[in-house]
Amino acid sequence: MPRPSSWQRVSKRRPCPVCMRPDWCLVTGESDNPNAAICARVESARRCGEAGWLHHLRNDGPTWSPRVRRIELSAAQVGAEKIDFAKVAMDFRAAVRPEAVGRLAATLGLSVVSLTRLGIGWSAKHRASTFPMMDATGTVLGIRLRRPDGRKLAVRGGHEGLFLPNALDLSGGRLLIAEGPTDTAALLDLGFCAVGRPCCAGGVRLLVKLVRQLAVPEVVIVADGDAPGQRGAAALAAVLTAYTAAVRIIMPPAGVKDARAWKRCGAAAGDVAAVIDATPVYRLAIKTTVRGRKAGAKHGR
């Protein structure tokens, strides 16, 4: 592992080569050709404390640089002007074999039904499962790729979006928001009305539009148990308090990473509901000071 002094914080000009985000993560090596990254969002076999997970990008093999993180479609798919991602997602769904979905579901501890509701497909070219990313109206903005080793990529030319299941039912008055398609699928399996954001810090504006469009009375943000997940959940809650009557943030029990792991540990719908009901509504506290001093805002629960 490189010396601590050789690590540099990512930026907009030099985003993380693993998750392509401009914050929280660390890289080392040449600016246009890093040889390792500590990503705060994407897991690997090696955890580096609270900083994230270590990813070796070069090991006497092909270079893994930010420029190749979004995988290109063929020229025929790109077309003269723009990619029709709705059609691409449909083609991927048509290409997936039911037995392959069954194997993936068993591996992830999820149901075929929930993965199908999220529009799972298969790209033979990329050797990856696919999930459409949408805006609040269901328009497909991009395609998330999930490799068999768990690595998460995206098709070049698209944009991050939400993971929206078909037949979204808000009759219970409560919308759960998870990170990524598989955590969303876990909550769907437990019987909740759930959608997914692209990562712990993404999809804020799209979620605002969705919450306003559906007039959601209560939002529950299901945060991952790590520090980035908690920070992202708090930032989202602070925004959504202006658009819904109640916002809560819950996390899996200590030692459980995320919603999917929570389900695999045996959590039932009643267990999750009990945590939600016991969690106070998030409050955005406004703090004022005496004349002559600056006023500030404080987020709180």
Steps between C-alpha positions, in 0.01 A plus 500: 500500500637848413632727773233717669675816376452394136120503518314802365138602534290473182350809338275604210803504271620167633197293611520162665577238232276249679175689572569807280403739780705814583504472878593284801719252308883484472733412211871446455722498193514716190214750464374343176597145585449414869621162621277471806195659658326495836133534411253604768205347312598184309610200705799276442659218695712743703354766731718799592335617819246780461661619175344224288614198299831451321495436124821411316459645152821373344683180570717427194181491299259732319483857626181596680464876463202733543459521124388137473265483796195575283486223245421598143219358290558403139474762225171347386352552846628855537346615171538838341391718792425331831447161655146377552559356845140382531553275198842388626346405836221312321753309289696408811184377674413285199849349503504383862424134561262408783744243637773766514273731699424210731869433562572868567202526733621198698852641520381840624231365732225671302193387307462477125182705534671803654786496248250472217299793636816708478544412133803272526663409169823357363768648276703226334750756372573632847451165676286675757148514639324825418256728682336807344545833678201734464372845574192563713267435206655165409703622203819295472807722543775238510594141569672364811719195441575246771782259428499146647776608741274777633678784322260780403537691174279703267451520127668805346271776380238461772428679824448384855140440591270324740424128519122492474300176523192453290165516678619745766231484771485787749175390660684448828604866504869424550779505240836339581815621323800268476844511337522310172278241333577198718426678829179625340415144397552382858247755628255403226536137609400605851183656363592868519443768239862580413716676244878523468742788459815450287740537796506639852534859375316487167150548366395781733323717241333200340373383839361845574306485173376149576387586853319811376347319203363217716411728795678257732385551862798325662851419379735253667864514390669164556866593534796267481677448829822677394591867542441603134158338507403686816625833366314451173180408682517810720560725198201350318277524807585868542371566147191276509366655821374787283293268280340242728340494841741252657851376427678230699849352468555141601801270483547126533613367839865542596727278296252471211606692190183577309136411432585188300730368772231580756253283311756221463553509875136405540324835535128486432269785403388537862859543618566782256162661569573494874827685444322758284226559755756537781705755305411866559408721207795693363486867600677788332577729792559868426745661739504877541732722699488845654531811285843555355579133470445274206197273494551136417306188422545167668378166372367262760271212567 
